[in-house]
Amino acid sequence: MLKLHSEFQRVYQRGKNAHSTSIALFYLPLKGEKKVGYTASKKVGNAVVRNRCKRRLRALFDELSPNAQDGWYVFVAKKGLFDNPFDTVRRDCKYVLKRTGAMAGVSDDKNLLS
């Protein structure tokens, strides 16, 4: 788990990024370790909304992490994450993972870009 400000900054500055309507992902490929951090700014909503968004991101990454490459991940919640249905958010998560090159060995999902 990424916790230090310096770790987040390293991923933001050196990593690849991809954005969707509900998620932004910053990914820094590193061999041999898989760390992840989640963030939601006050623009997303109050504390209850931000915490729910981070829980949704954790659940998504737990589901998709067996196919994810080693590296450091920072998931940033956007406003749409709270209101969108879980299937839409899952599609967005797969999209940003593929855009950054973080997804390994997954068959192409037909509904990914629609």
Backbone as a printed PyTorch tensor [residue, N CA C, xyz], in Angstrom:
tensor([[[  0.8450,  -1.1730,   0.0000],
         [  0.0000,   0.0000,   0.0000],
         [  0.8970,   1.2460,   0.0000]],

        [[  0.6210,   2.1710,  -0.9100],
         [  1.3350,   3.4420,  -0.9320],
         [  0.7510,   4.3430,   0.1410]],

        [[  1.6160,   4.9100,   0.9570],
         [  1.1390,   5.7830,   2.0240],
         [  1.8530,   7.1250,   2.0690]],

        [[  3.1200,   7.1460,   1.7190],
         [  3.9070,   8.3620,   1.8290],
         [  3.6490,   9.3180,   0.6660]],

        [[  3.6550,  10.6040,   0.9720],
         [  3.4760,  11.6340,  -0.0470],
         [  4.5370,  11.4970,  -1.1410]],

        [[  5.7600,  11.1880,  -0.7490],
         [  6.8510,  11.0630,  -1.7210],
         [  6.6120,   9.9080,  -2.6930]],

        [[  5.9780,   8.8350,  -2.2230],
         [  5.6620,   7.7110,  -3.1150],
         [  4.6130,   8.1200,  -4.1450]],

        [[  3.5830,   8.8210,  -3.6910],
         [  2.5540,   9.3030,  -4.6110],
         [  3.1740,  10.2440,  -5.6420]],

        [[  4.0260,  11.1550,  -5.1910],
         [  4.6520,  12.1160,  -6.0980],
         [  5.5380,  11.4160,  -7.1290]],

        [[  6.2360,  10.3780,  -6.7100],
         [  7.0870,   9.6210,  -7.6380],
         [  6.2500,   9.0150,  -8.7600]],

        [[  5.1050,   8.4470,  -8.4030],
         [  4.2220,   7.8540,  -9.4130],
         [  3.6530,   8.9380, -10.3210]],

        [[  3.2130,  10.0600,  -9.7410],
         [  2.6540,  11.1510, -10.5480],
         [  3.6720,  11.6950, -11.5400]],

        [[  4.9200,  11.8470, -11.1230],
         [  5.9290,  12.4910, -11.9590],
         [  6.5530,  11.5510, -12.9820]],

        [[  6.7620,  10.2910, -12.6120],
         [  7.4830,   9.3680, -13.4990],
         [  6.5990,   8.3450, -14.1820]],

        [[  5.3740,   8.2000, -13.7370],
         [  4.5160,   7.1380, -14.2440],
         [  3.7070,   7.5330, -15.4590]],

        [[  3.0440,   6.5400, -16.0200],
         [  2.1160,   6.7360, -17.1260],
         [  0.7530,   7.0340, -16.5220]],

        [[ -0.0910,   7.7420, -17.2770],
         [ -1.4150,   8.0110, -16.7540],
         [ -2.4760,   7.8330, -17.8220]],

        [[ -3.6810,   7.5250, -17.3570],
         [ -4.8420,   7.3930, -18.2280],
         [ -6.0540,   7.8650, -17.4350]],

        [[ -7.0170,   8.4500, -18.1630],
         [ -8.1930,   9.0060, -17.5160],
         [ -9.4540,   8.4810, -18.1870]],

        [[-10.4750,   8.2660, -17.3860],
         [-11.8060,   7.9280, -17.8880],
         [-12.7850,   8.8830, -17.2170]],

        [[-14.0550,   8.6450, -17.3900],
         [-15.0470,   9.5560, -16.8130],
         [-15.0970,   9.4760, -15.2960]],

        [[-14.7240,   8.3410, -14.7130],
         [-14.8600,   8.1910, -13.2660],
         [-13.5480,   7.8990, -12.5400]],

        [[-12.4760,   7.5680, -13.2820],
         [-11.2070,   7.1700, -12.6560],
         [-10.0320,   7.7680, -13.4260]],

        [[ -9.0240,   8.1750, -12.6910],
         [ -7.7200,   8.4940, -13.2730],
         [ -6.7290,   7.5120, -12.6570]],

        [[ -5.8540,   6.9610, -13.4880],
         [ -4.8560,   6.0090, -13.0050],
         [ -3.4720,   6.5120, -13.3660]],

        [[ -2.5890,   6.4760, -12.3850],
         [ -1.1760,   6.7550, -12.5900],
         [ -0.4400,   5.4550, -12.2740]],

        [[  0.4000,   4.9950, -13.2150],
         [  1.0470,   3.6840, -13.0890],
         [  2.5390,   3.8170, -13.3640]],

        [[  3.3270,   3.3250, -12.4250],
         [  4.7790,   3.3020, -12.5610],
         [  5.2330,   1.8460, -12.5510]],

        [[  5.6930,   1.3050, -13.7030],
         [  6.1180,  -0.0920, -13.7290],
         [  7.3930,  -0.3090, -12.9170]],

        [[  7.3490,  -1.2440, -11.9880],
         [  8.5080,  -1.6380, -11.1870],
         [  8.4830,  -3.1510, -11.0400]],

        [[  9.6040,  -3.7880, -11.2890],
         [  9.6540,  -5.2490, -11.1990],
         [  9.6690,  -5.7100,  -9.7540]],

        [[  8.9310,  -6.7690,  -9.4910],
         [  9.0030,  -7.4350,  -8.2050],
         [  8.1480,  -6.8750,  -7.0890]],

        [[  7.4240,  -5.7900,  -7.3280],
         [  6.5560,  -5.2990,  -6.2570],
         [  5.2920,  -4.6840,  -6.8450]],

        [[  4.2190,  -4.8540,  -6.1220],
         [  2.9250,  -4.3150,  -6.5280],
         [  2.3660,  -3.5430,  -5.3400]],

        [[  2.3290,  -2.2130,  -5.4820],
         [  1.7900,  -1.3540,  -4.4340],
         [  0.7160,  -0.4730,  -5.0510]],

        [[ -0.2650,  -0.1360,  -4.2360],
         [ -1.3690,   0.6570,  -4.7510],
         [ -1.7870,   1.7050,  -3.7220]],

        [[ -2.1990,   2.8580,  -4.2250],
         [ -2.7110,   3.9200,  -3.3790],
         [ -3.9960,   4.4680,  -3.9840]],

        [[ -4.8610,   4.9800,  -3.1430],
         [ -6.1560,   5.5020,  -3.5770],
         [ -6.3190,   6.9070,  -3.0310]],

        [[ -6.8870,   7.7880,  -3.8510],
         [ -7.1110,   9.1440,  -3.3920],
         [ -8.4020,   9.6970,  -3.9880]],

        [[ -9.0340,  10.5780,  -3.2300],
         [-10.2300,  11.2770,  -3.6770],
         [-10.1930,  12.6690,  -3.0650]],

        [[-10.2430,  13.6780,  -3.9070],
         [-10.1660,  15.0450,  -3.3930],
         [-11.5330,  15.5090,  -2.9010]],

        [[-11.5480,  16.6590,  -2.2800],
         [-12.8070,  17.2130,  -1.7720],
         [-13.7570,  17.6090,  -2.8930]],

        [[-13.2550,  17.7070,  -4.1260],
         [-14.1190,  17.9830,  -5.2740],
         [-15.1170,  16.8480,  -5.4900]],

        [[-14.7450,  15.6380,  -5.0870],
         [-15.6010,  14.4630,  -5.2760],
         [-16.8260,  14.5350,  -4.3700]],

        [[-16.6610,  15.0570,  -3.1630],
         [-17.7850,  15.1600,  -2.2360],
         [-17.3140,  15.1760,  -0.7960]],

        [[-18.2630,  14.9730,   0.1080],
         [-17.9130,  14.9760,   1.5330],
         [-17.1950,  13.6810,   1.9110]],

        [[-16.8620,  13.5230,   3.1780],
         [-16.0560,  12.3860,   3.6270],
         [-16.7330,  11.0510,   3.3350]],

        [[-18.0430,  10.9940,   3.4930],
         [-18.7770,   9.7510,   3.2380],
         [-18.6390,   9.3530,   1.7690]],

        [[-18.8060,  10.3150,   0.8770],
         [-18.7090,  10.0540,  -0.5610],
         [-17.2900,   9.6620,  -0.9340]],

        [[-16.2950,  10.3830,  -0.4150],
         [-14.8970,  10.0630,  -0.7380],
         [-14.5190,   8.6660,  -0.2650]],

        [[-14.9500,   8.2980,   0.9330],
         [-14.6340,   6.9650,   1.4490],
         [-15.3160,   5.8720,   0.6310]],

        [[-16.5550,   6.1050,   0.2110],
         [-17.2370,   5.1050,  -0.6160],
         [-16.5180,   4.9490,  -1.9560]],

        [[-16.0750,   6.0520,  -2.5230],
         [-15.3400,   5.9890,  -3.7900],
         [-14.0590,   5.1710,  -3.6380]],

        [[-13.3350,   5.3950,  -2.5610],
         [-12.0980,   4.6350,  -2.3430],
         [-12.3950,   3.1580,  -2.0930]],

        [[-13.4900,   2.8540,  -1.4040],
         [-13.8690,   1.4410,  -1.2170],
         [-14.1890,   0.7810,  -2.5480]],

        [[-14.8750,   1.5010,  -3.4170],
         [-15.1800,   0.9550,  -4.7450],
         [-13.8930,   0.6930,  -5.5330]],

        [[-12.9460,   1.6250,  -5.4630],
         [-11.6700,   1.4460,  -6.1560],
         [-10.9080,   0.2500,  -5.6080]],

        [[-10.9060,   0.0890,  -4.2790],
         [-10.2350,  -1.0720,  -3.6690],
         [-10.8580,  -2.3730,  -4.1480]],

        [[-12.1830,  -2.4190,  -4.1780],
         [-12.8750,  -3.6370,  -4.6210],
         [-12.5490,  -3.9500,  -6.0770]],

        [[-12.5090,  -2.9350,  -6.9130],
         [-12.1830,  -3.1460,  -8.3240],
         [-10.7610,  -3.6520,  -8.5020]],

        [[ -9.8160,  -3.0270,  -7.8050],
         [ -8.4320,  -3.4550,  -7.9780],
         [ -8.2170,  -4.8480,  -7.4070]],

        [[ -8.8770,  -5.1710,  -6.3100],
         [ -8.7770,  -6.5360,  -5.7690],
         [ -9.2760,  -7.5500,  -6.7860]],

        [[-10.3230,  -7.2050,  -7.5130],
         [-10.8890,  -8.0930,  -8.5330],
         [ -9.9660,  -8.2380,  -9.7330]],

        [[ -9.3250,  -7.1500, -10.1250],
         [ -8.5280,  -7.1480, -11.3480],
         [ -7.0240,  -7.3400, -11.1200]],

        [[ -6.5740,  -7.3210,  -9.8770],
         [ -5.1340,  -7.3680,  -9.6070],
         [ -4.4260,  -8.6550, -10.0300]],

        [[ -5.0830,  -9.8240, -10.0780],
         [ -4.3390, -11.0000, -10.5490],
         [ -3.7980, -10.8430, -11.9700]],

        [[ -4.4530, -10.0080, -12.7820],
         [ -4.0090,  -9.7880, -14.1610],
         [ -3.1570,  -8.5430, -14.3140]],

        [[ -2.8840,  -7.8440, -13.2370],
         [ -2.1420,  -6.5870, -13.3140],
         [ -0.6400,  -6.8320, -13.2180]],

        [[  0.1070,  -6.0130, -13.9300],
         [  1.5680,  -6.0780, -13.9220],
         [  2.1050,  -5.5900, -12.5770]],

        [[  3.3620,  -5.9180, -12.2960],
         [  4.0130,  -5.3680, -11.1120],
         [  4.2330,  -3.8750, -11.3100]],

        [[  4.1820,  -3.1440, -10.2200],
         [  4.4100,  -1.7070, -10.2730],
         [  3.6460,  -0.9940,  -9.1810]],

        [[  3.7160,   0.3250,  -9.2250],
         [  2.9960,   1.1610,  -8.2730],
         [  1.8100,   1.7870,  -8.9860]],

        [[  0.6600,   1.7490,  -8.3470],
         [ -0.5830,   2.2640,  -8.9030],
         [ -1.1350,   3.3460,  -7.9830]],

        [[ -1.6150,   4.4240,  -8.5800],
         [ -2.3650,   5.4340,  -7.8270],
         [ -3.6820,   5.6340,  -8.5620]],

        [[ -4.7780,   5.2810,  -7.8990],
         [ -6.1150,   5.4770,  -8.4440],
         [ -6.6840,   6.7600,  -7.8650]],

        [[ -7.1630,   7.6370,  -8.7340],
         [ -7.7540,   8.9060,  -8.3190],
         [ -9.2370,   8.8690,  -8.6810]],

        [[-10.0820,   9.0540,  -7.6740],
         [-11.5300,   9.0550,  -7.8940],
         [-11.9570,  10.3810,  -8.5160]],

        [[-12.8820,  10.2950,  -9.4750],
         [-13.5010,  11.4780, -10.0540],
         [-14.9680,  11.5060,  -9.6330]],

        [[-15.6490,  12.6080,  -9.9240],
         [-17.0350,  12.7760,  -9.4810],
         [-17.9570,  11.6420,  -9.9320]],

        [[-17.7730,  11.1360, -11.1450],
         [-18.6520,  10.1060, -11.6880],
         [-18.5630,   8.7690, -10.9710]],

        [[-17.5310,   8.5500, -10.2030],
         [-17.3330,   7.2540,  -9.5440],
         [-18.4360,   6.9400,  -8.5420]],

        [[-18.9080,   7.9350,  -7.8410],
         [-19.9240,   7.7150,  -6.8080],
         [-21.2810,   7.3730,  -7.4120]],

        [[-21.6630,   8.0510,  -8.4860],
         [-23.0080,   7.9120,  -9.0460],
         [-23.1540,   6.8050, -10.0890]],

        [[-22.0850,   6.4880, -10.7930],
         [-22.1780,   5.4930, -11.8700],
         [-22.4080,   4.0940, -11.3270]],

        [[-23.1070,   3.2480, -12.1010],
         [-23.2680,   1.8360, -11.7000],
         [-21.9100,   1.1270, -11.6670]],

        [[-21.8330,   0.0750, -10.8520],
         [-20.5600,  -0.6160, -10.6520],
         [-20.0150,  -1.1970, -11.9570]],

        [[-20.8840,  -1.6820, -12.8470],
         [-20.4150,  -2.2380, -14.1210],
         [-19.7390,  -1.1750, -14.9810]],

        [[-20.2700,   0.0240, -14.9710],
         [-19.6570,   1.1220, -15.7220],
         [-18.2940,   1.4750, -15.1330]],

        [[-18.2080,   1.5080, -13.8290],
         [-16.9390,   1.8210, -13.1680],
         [-15.9260,   0.7100, -13.4240]],

        [[-16.3710,  -0.5500, -13.4400],
         [-15.4780,  -1.6710, -13.7470],
         [-14.9200,  -1.5220, -15.1600]],

        [[-15.7780,  -1.1500, -16.1070],
         [-15.3320,  -0.9490, -17.4890],
         [-14.3050,   0.1830, -17.5580]],

        [[-14.5630,   1.2760, -16.8280],
         [-13.6110,   2.3840, -16.7880],
         [-12.2700,   1.9440, -16.2020]],

        [[-12.3220,   1.1320, -15.1670],
         [-11.0890,   0.6600, -14.5280],
         [-10.2850,  -0.2120, -15.4880]],

        [[-10.9520,  -1.1210, -16.1780],
         [-10.2580,  -1.9500, -17.1680],
         [ -9.6590,  -1.0860, -18.2730]],

        [[-10.3990,  -0.0690, -18.6810],
         [ -9.9330,   0.8250, -19.7360],
         [ -8.6330,   1.5260, -19.3320]],

        [[ -8.6010,   2.1170, -18.1390],
         [ -7.3880,   2.8450, -17.7330],
         [ -6.2220,   1.8880, -17.4830]],

        [[ -6.5070,   0.6850, -16.9930],
         [ -5.4360,  -0.2960, -16.8070],
         [ -4.8180,  -0.6890, -18.1480]],

        [[ -5.6440,  -0.8850, -19.1630],
         [ -5.1220,  -1.2460, -20.4790],
         [ -4.3930,  -0.0810, -21.1240]],

        [[ -4.9030,   1.1340, -20.9580],
         [ -4.2820,   2.3190, -21.5670],
         [ -2.8720,   2.5690, -21.0380]],

        [[ -2.6490,   2.2550, -19.7770],
         [ -1.3160,   2.4690, -19.2000],
         [ -0.3900,   1.2760, -19.4220]],

        [[ -0.9170,   0.1810, -19.9460],
         [ -0.1050,  -1.0150, -20.1460],
         [  0.0510,  -1.8380, -18.8850]],

        [[ -0.8120,  -1.6200, -17.9050],
         [ -0.7000,  -2.3080, -16.6220],
         [ -1.4300,  -3.6430, -16.6020]],

        [[ -2.2720,  -3.8940, -17.5780],
         [ -3.0580,  -5.1280, -17.5960],
         [ -2.3350,  -6.1690, -18.4230]],

        [[ -2.1320,  -7.3600, -17.8570],
         [ -1.3880,  -8.4200, -18.5440],
         [ -2.2720,  -9.6310, -18.7660]],

        [[ -2.1680, -10.2150, -19.9420],
         [ -2.7990, -11.4950, -20.2150],
         [ -4.3050, -11.5340, -20.0810]],

        [[ -4.9850, -10.4780, -20.5050],
         [ -6.4440, -10.4580, -20.4360],
         [ -6.9810, -10.4660, -21.8480]],

        [[ -7.9820, -11.3050, -22.0820],
         [ -8.5990, -11.3200, -23.4000],
         [ -9.3080,  -9.9920, -23.6260]],

        [[ -9.3820,  -9.5660, -24.8580],
         [ -9.9680,  -8.2730, -25.1830],
         [-11.4600,  -8.2750, -24.8980]],

        [[-11.9110,  -7.3260, -24.1460],
         [-13.3140,  -7.2030, -23.7750],
         [-14.0160,  -6.3730, -24.8560]],

        [[-15.0610,  -6.9330, -25.4880],
         [-15.7470,  -6.2450, -26.5720],
         [-16.4230,  -4.9680, -26.1150]],

        [[-16.9080,  -4.9390, -24.8840],
         [-17.6230,  -3.7880, -24.3780],
         [-16.7140,  -2.7480, -23.7420]],

        [[-15.4220,  -2.9380, -23.8650],
         [-14.4700,  -2.0760, -23.1620],
         [-14.5420,  -0.6300, -23.6380]],

        [[-14.5970,  -0.4320, -24.9360],
         [-14.5490,   0.9240, -25.4550],
         [-15.9150,   1.4560, -25.8580]],

        [[-16.9530,   0.7000, -25.6770],
         [-18.2750,   1.1890, -26.0610],
         [-18.9550,   1.9080, -24.9200]]])
